[in-house]
């Protein structure tokens, strides 16, 4: 008869697997912003974003509101790994009527307890942070801001539900004239439990309470916690799982005994998951350290990862153990603990869950929560101070915009041009495509040891292209000019032969990406070789003439070079074919540059007043005259000093992809030196120049990228990073890339505002053709650039159009426009 009576309480493993699945579904519902309001498992954000690292130290006050008393503690942490905290405490019995009276009276009583406690321990008058253990369901929006959702456990004080309980306690403390006491953190007992078990070497990331009631919490990836605003990294989630089953989810396992208990409770139909243990007298918690609760509190370290795995949260690839001295579950949990660990292992076989007993989670745990919050706040202040010079104000950017405008005017002026840092070079490109261009054109793209030859067919129904890549051997790039240009002509002839174009004389646009002084659309004097080229007899010569002479030597008479352009102009022309409003070209990649259509009357370096001409700004050199010195930080100077052109291209070194990774590396080194990163441990790999490539910035800043993935990127660089380290590296990357985008926007704002004023318009609508890996590949650069441009140039409507093959298709279109304009 006894066996038959107890049979209903026996749950098969298959049923427990189903219950686990229902719990996971309920947890997802609680985490989702769309379904949170209907969820029974509330999954409340706690705004606790880190576990202890052992360096926490100082005096912490703790106030714990219990069923029949208030417990006050002073916990002194010594920065010794939290191994031997010093604890002083006192318990104050609570009058029986206070838990159902006015809320103000309850908080006044708590504040009086604090005053009496401090008076009895000769408290110092320096500022004392206070952690408040409030074991009721709250809606937290910050660590120190929490609205009570509802009372339970016999409490029903008026005028508290929907109010910020931290503020209510702080006001009551202020009434006691304890102005040196600040309430900095609110938590429940479950979170405190997790934090005490994190004090023993390995981080504890899950907590479980099974006592008078039951609850759990765990550290989740912040992007999974949709109810929390503007957070990153990790956050502890308070599951409030006692309400699991209130929607009938557990009906199939409830027995008549459970139903009787439920009906006789103070809240029938609610907290269905809690009722059985709440009625089991054998699980009543006993007194722990400092008189706090201990029984029923366990840490699961780092366990129950199946919860994370099944919810799509990242988990460690291998289980982590605890020190060998840990007690066995049976030594403190008895038969209940043994069953708990055994069944957990069966339901989550890929996870190793180690149970640890809580030592005063509501006292010491609350102190640790508070201390961790203070440590993180202090670190944030130091980090913000270090990064402050890289964070530009609106006034800073407006000043950069005005300086760019001034340098543009100097570069355009006949007499001031030579001393201007922004060269404003005429390109002799007098128009953009209007859609009427037709025909076949050749393009030659020479910018490195690989170069391309293209044929571009422009028809009414669009543009078609064919191309081939040719290699220039090192012996040729470093030989004579004749050998170099002979090789180029041979490749052009090979391409024309393969494309059946040998019998035709096609106009050719020549993209030549080396520093030149352009004297006409088809005349450009080479100023210097770069990119490993050193062919003799070329510097100071017209490169178009060198190409023509090579064609004559090779008896290739079908070559008609009509334009030589750089890649920025090609980008503008390529986009101009698709959008006639495209009158600006922008490159933000390994380097940076811009061009735009200027009124001829303003171009003092070229004769003529009518029409417009494209100006190649060469804005990478903006600031070489010292006008941006106050924008340059110590980190920028460190990067600049190690470049082959120190003191040159200073604007480019603030913006372009070649340098951003190095800026980040120097900032990380400074953070390590200040003990703010990697726990101050030396990082030999970080001393290596260019180890932190700009592509890592793009990857690290991808929206929704889990910090485990950021950590993996750092580990690939042999940087052993914690989650907090990963979050800080991400913050540094964001700061550096944001500044780059904003400075680019300031330069572009000067361009569009000048164009608007040139045309005497109240409003300007213009398109920017843009190319470059930083703009195209970085997840936020374009967004930040466009937003700041709107702020700095509110009278200009600017559209961005990504270029497709500006150096190939764009060069052909320059030739096509030149041919169209030459027609009678």
C-alpha positions in Angstrom: 0.0 0.0 0.0 2.9 2.4 0.8 4.5 1.6 -2.5 1.3 2.2 -4.4 0.8 5.5 -2.5 4.3 6.7 -3.4 4.2 5.5 -7.0 2.7 8.8 -8.2 5.8 10.6 -6.9 8.1 8.5 -9.1 9.0 10.4 -12.3 10.7 8.4 -15.2 13.8 9.9 -16.8 11.9 10.4 -20.1 9.4 12.6 -18.3 12.3 14.6 -16.7 13.8 15.1 -20.2 10.4 16.5 -21.3 10.3 18.8 -18.2 13.8 20.0 -19.0 12.7 20.9 -22.5 9.7 22.8 -21.1 12.0 24.7 -18.8 14.3 25.7 -21.7 11.3 26.9 -23.6 10.0 28.9 -20.6 13.5 30.4 -20.2 13.7 31.5 -23.8 10.3 33.1 -23.4 11.5 35.0 -20.4 14.6 36.2 -22.1 12.8 37.5 -25.2 11.6 41.0 -25.3 8.5 40.0 -27.3 7.3 37.3 -24.9 8.8 38.3 -21.6 5.5 39.8 -20.3 3.7 36.5 -20.7 6.6 34.4 -19.2 6.2 32.4 -16.0 10.0 32.0 -15.7 10.8 35.7 -15.6 14.6 35.6 -16.4 15.2 38.9 -14.7 18.4 40.8 -15.6 20.4 41.6 -12.4 22.9 44.0 -13.9 25.7 42.0 -12.2 28.1 41.7 -15.1 31.2 40.1 -13.5 32.3 37.5 -11.0 35.0 38.2 -8.5 38.7 38.2 -9.6 40.1 38.1 -6.0 41.4 41.7 -6.0 38.3 43.2 -4.3 39.1 44.9 -1.1 37.7 47.4 1.4 34.8 47.8 3.9 31.4 46.9 2.6 28.1 47.2 4.5 25.3 44.6 3.9 21.7 44.8 4.8 19.6 41.7 4.5 15.8 41.8 4.8 14.6 38.4 6.2 11.3 36.9 7.1 11.3 38.1 10.7 14.4 40.1 11.1 17.0 42.4 9.5 20.6 41.4 9.4 23.4 44.0 9.1 27.0 43.2 8.3 30.3 44.9 7.8 32.5 42.7 5.6 36.2 43.7 5.1 37.7 42.2 2.0 41.5 42.1 1.9 42.3 41.6 -1.8 43.7 38.2 -1.0 41.4 36.3 -3.3 38.6 36.8 -0.9 39.9 33.8 1.2 39.6 35.4 4.6 37.0 38.1 4.7 36.5 39.8 8.1 32.8 39.8 9.1 30.9 41.6 11.8 27.2 41.3 12.0 24.1 42.0 14.1 20.5 40.7 13.8 17.6 43.0 14.6 14.2 41.4 15.3 11.4 42.9 13.3 8.1 43.9 14.9 5.4 41.6 13.7 3.1 44.2 12.3 5.7 46.0 10.2 5.7 43.5 7.3 2.0 44.3 6.5 2.1 48.0 7.4 3.4 51.1 5.5 6.4 50.7 3.2 7.9 53.9 4.6 7.9 52.4 8.1 9.6 49.2 6.8 12.5 51.2 5.2 12.8 53.5 8.2 13.2 50.5 10.4 15.9 49.1 8.2 17.7 52.4 8.2 17.5 52.6 12.0 19.1 49.1 12.2 22.0 50.4 10.0 22.5 53.4 12.3 22.5 51.3 15.4 24.8 48.8 13.9 27.3 51.4 12.8 27.1 53.1 16.2 28.1 49.8 17.8 31.2 49.1 15.7 32.8 52.6 15.8 32.3 52.9 12.0 34.7 55.2 10.1 33.2 58.3 8.5 34.6 57.7 5.0 32.1 56.7 2.4 30.6 53.2 2.9 29.1 51.3 0.0 26.1 49.2 1.0 24.7 46.1 -0.7 21.0 45.4 -0.1 19.7 41.8 -0.1 16.0 42.1 -1.0 14.6 38.6 -1.6 11.6 39.6 -3.6 10.9 39.7 -7.3 12.1 43.0 -8.8 12.4 44.6 -12.2 16.0 45.9 -12.3 17.2 48.5 -14.8 20.5 49.1 -13.1 22.5 47.5 -10.3 21.2 50.2 -8.0 17.7 50.7 -9.5 15.0 48.0 -9.0 11.2 48.3 -8.9 9.4 45.8 -6.7 7.1 43.6 -8.9 5.2 42.0 -6.1 5.5 41.0 -2.4 5.6 37.4 -1.2 6.5 35.4 1.9 3.8 37.1 4.0 5.0 40.7 3.2 2.4 43.2 1.9 3.7 46.7 2.8 1.8 49.5 1.1 3.2 52.0 -1.4 6.2 49.9 -2.4 5.1 47.8 -5.4 6.2 49.6 -8.6 8.6 51.8 -6.6 12.4 51.8 -6.7 13.3 50.0 -3.5 17.0 51.2 -3.6 15.8 54.8 -3.7 13.4 54.1 -0.8 16.2 52.7 1.3 18.6 55.5 0.4 16.0 58.1 1.4 15.4 56.3 4.7 19.2 56.2 5.4 19.5 59.9 4.6 16.8 60.6 7.1 19.0 58.9 9.7 21.8 61.4 8.7 24.0 58.6 7.5 25.2 60.7 4.5 28.4 58.7 4.1 26.4 55.4 3.3 25.6 54.8 -0.3 23.3 52.0 -1.6 25.3 50.8 -4.6 23.8 47.4 -5.3 20.6 45.4 -4.9 20.5 41.6 -5.2 18.5 38.6 -4.1 19.9 35.7 -2.1 20.4 33.5 -5.2 22.9 35.9 -6.7 24.7 36.3 -3.4 25.0 32.5 -3.3 26.8 32.4 -6.7 29.2 35.1 -5.7 30.4 33.4 -2.5 31.3 30.3 -4.5 33.2 32.4 -7.0 35.5 33.3 -4.1 37.4 30.0 -4.2 39.6 30.0 -7.3 37.4 28.9 -10.2 34.6 31.2 -11.3 31.2 30.0 -10.3 28.6 30.9 -13.0 25.4 29.1 -11.7 23.7 29.2 -8.4 20.8 27.1 -7.0 18.8 27.5 -3.8 16.5 24.8 -2.5 15.4 25.8 0.9 12.3 27.5 2.2 11.8 28.4 -1.5 13.8 27.6 -4.6 15.4 29.7 -7.3 18.4 29.7 -9.6 20.6 32.2 -11.5 23.4 32.0 -14.1 25.8 34.1 -16.1 24.4 34.6 -19.6 25.9 36.3 -22.7 24.6 39.8 -22.5 23.1 39.8 -26.0 20.8 37.0 -25.0 19.3 39.2 -22.2 17.0 41.2 -24.4 15.3 42.9 -21.5 18.5 44.7 -20.4 19.4 47.9 -22.3 22.8 48.9 -23.6 24.9 46.2 -22.0 27.6 44.0 -23.4 29.7 41.1 -22.0 27.9 38.9 -19.5 25.1 39.4 -17.1 23.7 37.3 -14.3 20.1 36.3 -14.9 17.8 35.6 -12.0 15.5 32.9 -13.4 12.7 33.2 -10.7 11.9 29.7 -11.7 9.6 29.1 -8.7 6.7 30.2 -11.0 7.5 27.5 -13.6 4.3 25.5 -14.1 1.9 28.3 -13.1 0.5 28.1 -16.7 -0.2 24.4 -16.4 3.1 23.2 -17.9 3.6 20.8 -15.0 0.0 19.5 -14.7 0.9 16.0 -16.0 3.3 15.5 -13.1 1.4 17.1 -10.2 0.0 14.5 -7.8 -3.0 14.8 -5.5 -0.6 15.5 -2.7 0.8 18.5 -4.6 -2.7 19.8 -5.4 -3.7 19.6 -1.7 -0.5 21.5 -0.7 -1.2 24.1 -3.4 -4.8 24.6 -2.3 -3.8 25.1 1.3 -1.1 27.6 0.5 -1.4 31.4 0.7 -1.1 31.7 -3.1 -3.0 28.8 -4.8 -2.1 28.2 -8.4 1.1 30.3 -8.1 4.7 29.2 -7.6 3.8 25.6 -8.4 7.5 24.7 -8.8 8.2 26.1 -5.2 5.4 24.5 -3.2 6.7 21.0 -2.6 10.1 22.0 -1.1 8.5 24.9 0.7 6.4 22.4 2.6 9.2 19.8 3.2 10.3 20.5 6.7 13.5 18.6 6.3 14.8 21.2 3.9 14.5 24.1 6.3 17.8 26.0 6.1 20.1 26.1 9.1 22.3 28.9 10.4 25.5 29.4 8.4 28.5 31.6 8.9 27.8 35.0 10.5 24.3 33.8 11.3 23.2 33.8 7.7 21.3 31.2 5.8 23.3 28.3 4.5 21.2 25.2 4.0 19.7 24.7 0.6 22.2 26.9 -1.2 24.5 25.2 -3.6 26.9 26.4 -6.3 27.0 24.6 -9.6 30.4 25.2 -11.0 30.5 25.8 -13.9 27.7 23.4 -14.3 24.3 23.1 -15.9 25.9 24.2 -19.2 23.2 22.2 -20.9 20.9 25.1 -20.1 23.2 27.3 -22.2 23.8 24.8 -24.9 20.1 24.1 -25.5 19.4 27.9 -25.5 22.0 28.6 -28.1 24.4 30.2 -25.5 28.1 29.4 -26.0 29.6 26.9 -23.6 33.2 25.9 -22.8 34.5 23.2 -25.0 35.7 21.2 -22.0 34.5 20.9 -18.4 36.4 22.7 -15.7 36.9 21.1 -12.3 37.3 22.6 -8.8 40.2 22.1 -6.4 40.8 18.6 -5.0 39.8 19.7 -1.5 36.2 20.2 -2.4 33.7 18.3 -0.3 31.6 15.6 -1.9 27.9 16.5 -2.4 26.9 13.9 0.2 28.9 15.6 2.9 26.6 18.6 3.0 23.6 17.7 0.9 22.9 14.1 2.0 20.8 11.9 -0.1 19.1 15.0 -1.8 22.5 16.2 -3.1 23.5 12.8 -4.4 20.2 12.5 -6.3 20.5 16.1 -7.6 24.0 15.5 -9.0 23.2 12.1 -10.4 20.1 13.2 -12.2 21.7 16.3 -13.5 24.4 14.1 -15.0 21.8 12.0 -16.7 19.9 14.9 -18.1 23.0 16.9 -19.2 25.6 14.2 -20.0 27.9 16.7 -21.8 28.3 18.8 -18.7 30.1 18.4 -15.5 28.3 20.0 -12.6 30.2 20.4 -9.3 28.1 21.2 -6.3 29.6 23.5 -3.6 27.9 24.6 -0.4 27.1 28.3 0.0 28.8 30.0 2.9 26.6 33.0 3.8 25.5 33.9 0.3 23.3 36.6 1.6 26.0 38.2 3.7 29.4 37.7 2.3 27.9 37.1 -1.2 26.2 40.5 -1.1 29.4 42.1 0.0 31.3 40.6 -2.9 28.6 41.7 -5.4 29.0 45.2 -4.0 32.8 45.1 -4.1 32.8 43.7 -7.7 30.6 46.6 -8.7 32.9 49.1 -7.1 36.0 47.5 -8.7 34.4 47.6 -12.2 33.3 51.2 -11.6 36.9 52.2 -10.7 38.3 50.4 -13.7 35.8 52.1 -16.0 36.9 55.5 -14.7 40.5 54.7 -15.4 39.8 53.3 -18.8 37.6 56.3 -19.7 40.4 58.6 -18.6 42.9 56.8 -20.8 40.5 56.8 -23.8 39.3 60.4 -23.3 41.7 62.0 -25.8 40.4 59.7 -28.5 36.8 60.7 -27.9 36.1 63.8 -30.0 33.4 66.3 -29.1 31.1 68.0 -31.5 33.2 71.1 -31.1 36.4 69.2 -31.9 34.9 67.8 -35.1 33.5 71.2 -36.2 37.0 72.6 -35.7 38.5 69.8 -37.9 35.8 70.6 -40.5 36.8 74.3 -40.5 40.5 73.5 -40.7 39.9 71.2 -43.7 37.9 74.0 -45.4 40.8 76.4 -44.8 43.4 74.0 -46.2 41.2 73.3 -49.2 41.1 77.0 -50.1 44.9 77.3 -49.6 45.4 74.2 -51.9 43.2 75.8 -54.6 45.0 79.2 -54.5 47.7 79.9 -57.1 50.1 81.5 -54.6 49.2 79.5 -51.5 49.1 76.1 -53.2 52.8 75.2 -52.6 52.5 75.5 -48.8 49.1 73.8 -48.4 48.9 70.4 -46.6 45.9 69.5 -48.8 47.3 69.6 -52.3 44.0 70.0 -54.2 45.5 68.6 -57.5 43.6 69.3 -60.8 42.7 66.1 -62.6 41.6 67.7 -65.9 38.5 65.5 -65.6 35.8 68.1 -66.6 32.6 66.1 -66.4 30.9 63.0 -65.0 29.0 60.4 -67.0 25.6 61.5 -68.2 24.4 58.1 -69.5 24.9 58.9 -73.2 28.4 57.4 -73.4 28.7 54.5 -75.9 31.5 52.3 -77.3 34.4 50.1 -76.3 37.2 51.4 -74.2 40.4 49.9 -72.8 41.5 50.4 -69.2 44.9 49.8 -67.6 45.1 49.5 -63.8 48.7 49.8 -62.5 49.1 50.1 -58.7 51.3 47.2 -57.7 53.2 44.1 -58.8 49.9 42.8 -60.3 48.2 44.9 -62.8 45.0 44.5 -64.9 44.0 45.1 -68.5 40.3 45.5 -69.2 38.0 46.1 -72.1 34.8 47.9 -71.1 31.8 47.9 -73.4 29.4 50.8 -72.7 25.9 50.3 -74.2 22.4 51.4 -73.7 21.6 48.4 -71.6 24.6 48.7 -69.3 28.3 48.0 -69.0 30.0 44.7 -69.7 33.7 44.1 -68.9 36.4 41.5 -69.5 39.7 41.6 -67.8 42.9 39.8 -67.2 45.5 40.1 -64.4 49.2 40.2 -65.3 52.3 39.9 -63.0 55.2 42.2 -63.2 58.4 40.4 -62.1 60.5 42.1 -59.4 63.4 42.3 -61.9 61.2 44.5 -64.1 59.8 46.7 -61.3 63.4 47.4 -60.2 65.0 47.5 -63.6 64.8 50.2 -66.2 61.8 52.3 -67.2 62.1 51.0 -70.8 61.8 47.4 -69.5 58.9 48.2 -67.3 56.8 49.9 -70.0 57.8 47.4 -72.7 56.4 44.7 -70.4 53.2 46.6 -69.9 52.7 47.1 -73.7 53.4 43.4 -74.2 50.6 42.5 -71.8 48.2 44.9 -73.4 48.9 43.4 -76.8 48.4 39.9 -75.4 45.1 40.9 -74.0 43.9 42.6 -77.2 44.9 39.5 -79.1 42.9 37.2 -76.8 39.9 39.6 -77.1 40.2 40.0 -80.9 40.8 43.7 -80.6 44.2 44.0 -82.4 42.6 45.6 -85.5 40.8 48.3 -83.4 42.1 51.6 -82.0 40.3 52.0 -78.7 40.5 54.9 -76.3 42.4 53.9 -73.1 42.0 55.1 -69.5 45.1 54.6 -67.5 44.8 54.2 -63.7 48.3 55.0 -62.3 48.3 54.8 -58.5 51.6 56.5 -57.8 52.3 60.1 -56.8 52.0 62.3 -59.9 51.7 65.9 -60.9 49.0 66.0 -63.5 49.5 68.6 -66.2 46.6 67.5 -68.4 44.0 64.8 -68.8 46.6 62.7 -70.6 49.8 64.1 -69.1 51.1 63.1 -65.6 54.6 63.5 -64.3 55.8 60.8 -61.9 57.0 62.4 -58.6 58.3 59.3 -56.9 57.9 55.5 -56.9 56.3 53.7 -54.0 55.1 50.1 -53.3 58.5 48.5 -54.1 58.9 50.0 -57.6 62.2 51.6 -58.4 62.4 51.5 -62.3 65.1 53.9 -63.4 64.5 56.8 -65.8 60.9 57.4 -64.9 60.8 59.9 -62.0 60.2 63.4 -63.4 58.8 61.9 -66.7 55.3 61.9 -68.2 54.1 58.3 -67.7 51.7 58.5 -70.6 54.5 59.5 -72.9 56.6 56.6 -71.5 53.7 54.3 -72.4 53.4 55.7 -75.9 57.1 55.4 -76.6 57.0 51.8 -75.5 54.1 51.2 -77.9 56.2 52.6 -80.7 59.1 50.4 -79.8 56.8 47.4 -79.9 55.2 48.7 -83.1 51.8 48.7 -81.5 50.1 51.5 -83.3 46.6 50.9 -82.0 47.1 52.6 -78.6 45.2 55.8 -77.9 45.8 56.9 -74.3 43.2 59.6 -73.6 43.2 59.9 -69.8 45.4 59.1 -66.8 43.5 59.0 -63.5 44.0 57.8 -59.8 41.7 55.4 -58.1 39.7 58.0 -56.2 38.6 59.7 -59.4 37.9 56.3 -60.9 35.6 55.5 -58.0 33.6 58.7 -58.5 33.3 58.0 -62.3 32.3 54.4 -61.8 29.5 55.4 -59.5 28.7 58.4 -61.6 27.5 56.1 -64.4 24.9 54.7 -62.1 23.9 58.0 -60.4 24.4 61.3 -62.2 24.4 63.1 -58.9 27.7 61.4 -58.0 30.2 64.2 -57.8 32.4 63.0 -55.0 34.8 60.1 -54.7 36.0 58.7 -51.4 38.5 55.9 -50.6 38.7 54.5 -47.0 40.8 51.4 -47.1 44.5 50.8 -46.5 44.8 54.5 -47.2 42.3 57.3 -47.6 41.6 60.1 -50.1 38.8 62.1 -51.7 38.0 64.0 -54.9 35.1 66.2 -55.9 33.8 68.5 -58.7 35.0 72.0 -58.1 33.9 75.2 -60.0 36.7 76.2 -62.4 36.6 79.8 -61.2 37.9 78.6 -57.9 40.8 76.5 -59.3 43.6 79.0 -59.3 46.2 76.5 -60.5 44.5 76.0 -63.9 43.5 78.6 -66.4 39.8 79.0 -67.3 36.6 80.1 -65.5 33.9 78.0 -67.1 32.5 74.7 -65.9 33.8 72.3 -63.4 36.9 70.1 -62.8 37.5 67.1 -60.6 40.0 68.0 -57.8 42.1 65.2 -56.3 42.4 66.4 -52.8 45.1 64.1 -51.5 43.7 64.7 -48.1 45.7 62.1 -46.4 48.4 64.8 -45.9 45.9 67.1 -44.0 47.6 68.1 -40.8 51.2 67.7 -42.0 51.6 71.4 -41.3 50.8 70.9 -37.6 47.1 72.1 -37.7 45.9 68.7 -36.2 48.5 68.4 -33.4 45.8 68.8 -30.7 43.9 65.9 -32.2 46.9 63.6 -32.2 47.2 61.5 -29.1 50.3 59.9 -27.5 49.2 56.7 -29.2 49.0 58.3 -32.6 52.5 59.7 -32.1 53.9 56.3 -31.2 52.4 54.8 -34.4 53.6 57.8 -36.5 57.2 57.5 -35.2 57.6 53.9 -36.4 56.3 54.5 -40.0 58.5 55.0 -43.0 57.1 58.5 -43.5 57.0 59.9 -40.0 55.3 63.3 -39.8 53.7 62.7 -43.2 50.1 61.7 -44.2 49.0 62.5 -40.6 45.2 62.6 -41.4 45.5 59.2 -43.1 47.2 57.8 -40.0 44.1 58.7 -37.9 41.6 57.1 -40.3 42.9 54.4 -42.6 43.1 50.7 -42.2 46.9 50.5 -42.3 47.2 52.2 -38.9 44.1 51.6 -36.8 45.3 48.2 -35.6 48.6 49.7 -34.4 46.7 52.4 -32.5 44.7 49.7 -30.8 47.8 47.7 -30.0 49.5 50.7 -28.3 46.3 51.4 -26.2 46.2 47.8 -25.1 49.8 48.0 -24.0 49.0 51.1 -21.9 46.1 49.2 -20.3 48.3 46.3 -19.4 50.8 48.7 -17.9 48.1 50.2 -15.7 47.0 46.7 -14.6 43.6 47.2 -16.3 44.0 44.4 -18.9 45.1 40.8 -18.7 45.6 41.4 -15.0 48.7 43.4 -15.7 50.6 40.3 -16.9 53.3 40.9 -19.5 52.2 40.1 -23.1 55.3 39.6 -25.2 53.2 39.0 -28.3 51.5 42.4 -27.9 55.0 44.0 -28.2 55.1 42.8 -31.8 54.5 45.6 -34.3 51.4 45.1 -36.6 50.3 41.9 -34.7 46.9 43.5 -34.2 45.6 43.9 -37.7 42.8 46.2 -38.6 40.7 43.2 -39.8 40.5 42.2 -36.1 38.8 45.5 -35.4 36.1 44.7 -38.0 35.6 41.1 -36.6 35.6 42.1 -33.0 32.9 44.8 -33.6 30.5 42.6 -35.5 27.0 43.1 -33.9 26.0 40.2 -31.7 29.4 38.6 -31.7 29.6 36.6 -28.5 32.5 37.5 -26.2 33.6 33.9 -26.4 34.4 34.5 -30.1 36.3 37.8 -29.2 38.2 35.8 -26.6 39.0 33.2 -29.2 40.4 35.9 -31.6 42.6 37.2 -28.7 43.8 33.7 -27.9 44.8 33.2 -31.5 47.1 36.1 -30.8 48.4 34.3 -27.7 46.6 36.8 -25.5 45.0 34.9 -22.6 41.9 37.0 -22.1 39.1 36.8 -19.5 35.6 37.8 -20.6 36.1 41.2 -18.9 39.4 41.6 -20.9 37.5 40.7 -24.1 34.9 43.3 -23.3 37.6 46.0 -22.7 39.4 45.1 -26.0 36.1 45.5 -27.8 35.6 48.9 -26.2 39.0 50.1 -27.3 38.3 48.9 -30.9 35.0 50.7 -30.9 36.6 53.9 -29.7 39.4 53.9 -32.3 37.1 53.1 -35.3 34.5 55.6 -34.2 37.1 58.4 -34.1 38.3 57.4 -37.6 34.7 57.5 -39.0 34.0 60.8 -37.3 37.2 62.5 -38.6 36.4 61.2 -42.1 32.9 62.7 -41.7 34.4 66.1 -40.7 36.6 66.1 -43.8 33.6 65.2 -46.0 31.4 67.8 -44.3 33.9 70.5 -45.4 33.7 69.2 -49.0 29.9 69.1 -49.3 29.4 72.4 -47.6 31.9 74.0 -50.0 30.1 72.5 -53.0 26.8 73.8 -51.6 28.1 77.3 -51.1 29.8 77.3 -54.5 26.4 76.7 -56.1 24.6 79.3 -53.9 22.1 76.7 -52.8 20.2 76.5 -49.5 20.2 72.7 -49.8 22.5 70.3 -51.7 21.7 66.8 -52.8 24.9 64.9 -53.8 26.1 61.3 -54.0 29.5 60.0 -52.8 31.0 57.1 -54.7 33.0 55.2 -52.0 35.4 52.3 -52.1 37.9 50.7 -49.6 38.0 47.7 -47.4 37.5 49.7 -44.1 34.3 51.3 -45.4 33.0 48.1 -46.9 34.0 45.5 -44.4 33.9 47.2 -41.0 30.4 46.6 -39.4 29.9 50.1 -38.1 32.2 52.5 -39.9 29.8 53.5 -42.7 27.0 54.0 -40.2 29.1 56.2 -37.9 30.4 58.2 -40.9 27.0 58.9 -42.3 25.5 59.8 -38.9 28.2 62.4 -38.1 28.1 63.8 -41.6 24.3 64.5 -41.2 25.1 66.3 -37.9 28.0 68.4 -39.3 26.3 69.3 -42.7 22.6 69.4 -42.0 21.9 71.4 -45.2 23.3 68.6 -47.4 21.5 65.4 -48.3 24.3 63.0 -49.0 23.8 59.5 -50.5 26.6 56.9 -50.4 27.0 54.5 -53.3 29.6 51.7 -53.1 31.9 51.6 -56.1 32.4 48.5 -58.2 35.9 48.5 -59.8 36.7 52.2 -59.7 40.2 51.7 -60.9 39.1 49.6 -63.9 35.6 50.5 -64.9 36.2 54.1 -63.6 39.2 54.6 -65.8 37.3 53.5 -68.9 34.5 55.8 -68.0 36.9 58.8 -67.7 38.1 57.9 -71.3 34.4 57.6 -72.4 33.5 61.0 -71.0 36.6 62.6 -72.6 35.6 61.1 -75.9 32.0 62.3 -75.6 33.1 65.8 -74.7 35.6 65.8 -77.7 32.8 65.1 -80.1 31.7 68.1 -82.3 
